[in-house]
């Protein structure tokens, strides 16, 4: 794990040297999880639609190159994808498609290849194109998925906000912690947010969120910014039509949940980083994250046992 982390950090340091962002660059929100099944794509799609319905020009990009799901989640059958941009066959503007709720969408590869993550130069060029979308977009939502690879590292590093998506179960929280630990150093002072997905109750979501935040703070010196939670039962009821629940069940509980996440989320990363530093009382810094041991019994204890969906919470 340490060898892989060192290689990924070196890649991102090389990518970051000499790079600049336009003053009108859109906010980049990267959505990621520590394991498959947490609902990363569902959150990314509905987060993008929610921002668009709130009046923000929003672009959704599927950069989960091995397990893309945005095309299915938006009911799109596109001719070109992000793979064409990475290969230099098309520009970002040429592959943009109109998606649900008024968003613009760049889908993932229609025929994903295991191990395909794009070259360093191609990833750098794609990120440069994304930051130049300021004339056309206010928000860019990136669905990273759960991969641990060169592409994921590049987007983790470059995004203004990183949103981690976790189920409330202990294994999902541990996977999220492991992912944050691996990539925390490359974030520097940029904020990392946490969303608990598919929780049975608000108490279960709050317990899971607090346990994850406490573990990251105590072992990594990193403060997670909790942006809310989504209901397990309400989400199941809302997504039966295979359409973004923010549109499928616009008056439902889970649509209100995603709107509350968006409304309560301060998208100014400078402000969030300042608040994070001021409120953190731990002595470790993010630069020490690479020296923290892999998950062990102390971390299991701090995360505790999180009840599954449907279980009562005492």
N, C-alpha and C positions, 0 to 999 in steps of 0.2 A: 504493500500500500504506500509506503514512504517513497519508494523508487518512482511509482507512478505519479504521486503528488509532486515530486521534485521536477519530473519531466514536464508536467502540465504547467507548473508555475514558470518554468523557463520559457515555454512557448508563449505564455501570455505576456511575460516581460518583454520578449522580443517584439510582440505585436504592438505593445503599447508605446514603445520608444518612438518619439517624433510624430505621434498622431495628434491631430487637433480636430475639434468638433466645431461646426458652424454655430454662430451665436443663436440662430433660430432653430436649432436642432430639436426635433420632437422628443418628448420623454420616452425612453425605452424601458418597458416593463417586461422582465424575463420571468416566466412562470416555470417552475421546476419542482420535481419531487424526488425522494430518495429511492422509490421503487414503483414498479408499474401497478396500476390499479387504484392509485390515490385520487384520480380524477383530474389530472393536470390539463388535458385537452378540453374537458368540459368547462373547467374554470376559465381557461384562456379564451375560449369562444364566447362565453357569457360575459366575461369581464370586458372584452372588446365591444360586444353589442351594447352592454350597459353604458359604456363611455360614449358610444355613438348616439344613443338615445338621449344622453344628457347634453348633447350638442357639440361634442368634440369630434373632430375629424380623426378617424381611427383606422389604423392598418393592423391586420393580424397576419403574422408570418409563422409558418410551420417550419421550425428548424430542428425538429426531432427527426433526424435523417434516417434512422433505422426503423422507427415505428411511427410514421406520420399518421395523424388522425384528423387533421383539420378539414380535409376535403369531405370526408364522411360526415363530420359534425356540422358542416355548413351546406351539405347536399350539393356539392360542386363536382363537376366532371370536367376538369381543365385540361387543356392541351399542353401547357407548359407549367413548370413548377420551379421551386427554389433550386432544384438540381441544375436546371438550365442556366440560372444566374451564376451558380458556383462554377459551372463548366465554361462560362464565358460565351454561351450561345445566345443569351438574351439578357437585356438589362432588367433591373427591378421593375421599372415602369411598364415594360412589355409583358410581364407575367402577372401584373395586378388584375384581379377579377372582382366584380361587384359581388358582395356577400350579403348575408341576412342582416336586417336592421340598418342598412346603409353603410356597413363597414367595407373596406377594401381588403382583399385576401390574397396572400401568396401561399399556395398549397405546398405540401411536402412532396417528395418523389413519388410518382405513381408506381414505380417498381423499385422499392428500396433495396439496396445491396448491403448485406451485413459488413460492417467495418468501414463503410463509406462515410467520411466526416468532412470531406473537402480539404484542399491544401491550405496551408497557412496564408498564402497570398490571396486565394479565393475568398476565404473567410474575412480577411482584412478588407478586401474590396466590397464585399457584401455589407459589412458593417459601415463602411464609408458611405455607401449608397443609402443605407437606412438613416444615417445622421443628416443626409442632405434632403430629407423629405419634408423639411420644415415648411415649405411653401404649400404642401399638400396635406400635411398631417400634424395633429397636435400630440397624439399618442400612438406609439407602436407597441403592440403586445406580441411577444415572442414566446411560442410554445417550445420549450427546450426538451420536455419529457423527463425521463429519469436516467439518461445516459451519462456515463463518466468517460468523456473523451475530449479530443482537441476542440471540436465544435462547441460542446457544452461549456468548456472552460472559457473560450473566447467570449461567448455571450454572457456568461456569469460576470466576467470582468467588465464588460463594456456597458451593461445596462445601468440606467440610473437607479432603478429599483429591482431587487430580486425578490420574487414572491415564492416562498416554499409552500407546497400543498401537502398536508399530511392527513391521513385518517387518524381517528382517535386511539386506535389500538397501539399497544406498546411496540410491536415490531415495526410499524410504520413510523413511529416517532424515532425509534433507533436508527432506521434507515435515513430519515431526514437529518438527524444529528450527524451521522457519518458523512453525508454529502456536504453539509455545511462545514464540517471540520476540514474536509479535503480542500475545499475551495475558498474558505474564509479569508485566507491571507491575501488572495488576489483581489478581494473586494476593497481593501484599504479601509477608508472611512465611509464608503458608500453603505447605505442602510440595507438591511435584510428584513423582509416582512414574513409573517407566518399566518397562514389561514388553515383552520381545521375544517376538513370536508367530511360530509356524511356522518355527522354526529347525531346521536339519538336525542340528546337534550342539551340545553344551554349549559347545565352544570358539567356534563361530560366534556363538552367542548372547552369550557373554561379550565377544567382540571388538566386536560391534555395540553392546552396552550401554555399554562403556567409551568407544567413539568418540563416541556421542551425549552421554554425560555430560561428556566432556572438552570437546566443542564448546560445550555450553550453559554450562559453567563458564567457559571462556576468553572467549567472546564475549558472554555475557549476565550473568555473575556469578551464575548460578543453579545450585545443586546438585540434580541429579536423584537421587532415592532409588530404586535398583534393587530391584524386588520379585521378580524371577525371569524365567523363560522357559517357553515351551511348545513341545513337539516337533512338528515338521511331520508326520512320518510317523505318529506315534502319534495325532495329532489327526485325520488323514484316516481312519485305521482306526476311530476311535471315533464319528465323526459320521455314519456311513452311514445310520443309522435316522432322521435328522432330529430327534433328541431331544437334550436337553443331555447332553454327553459325560460330565458328572459323574454322571449317572444311567445312561446307555446303556452305559458301560464303567466301572462304579464301581470295579472292581479293576484297571483299566488304568493305563498309564504316565501318560497325560495327565490322568487324574483325580487321580493322586498329585501331579502337577505343580501343579494348581490348589490342592490342599490345602496344599502347601508354601508357595505364595504367600500364602495366607490365614494360615497358622500363623506365618509369619515376618514378617508385616506388622504393624508397630506402629501401631495406628489412632489413637493419641493425637497429634493434629497439633501440639500444643504441644511435646511431647517431640521429635517429628521435626524441628520447626523449630529447636529448641535444638541438637540434634545436627548439623543441617545448617550452622548458623552457626558452630559451634565447629570443624567440620572443614574449612571452606572457607578456602583460602589466597589466593583472588583478590581484587583490589582493587575491581573493579567491583561495583555493587550492582544489585538488580533494578530500582530506579527509573531506572537509566540504559539499560534495555533498549530503550526507544523510540529511542535515538540510535544503536543498532547498525546498520550497513548491512545491506542484504538479502544473502542467501547469495551468496558469490563464491568465487573460487578458493581462498582461505585456508580457508574452511569445508569445501570439497570435499576439500582436503588433509587436514584434521583428521579428517574422517569416513572418508576412505580408501575403498578398494574392498572391499565386503563380498561374499563369495561367495554365489551363489544356493543354495537348498535342494538337497541332494544332492551338492554340490561338496566336495572334500576341503579340509581346513583345515590349512595348514602350521604 
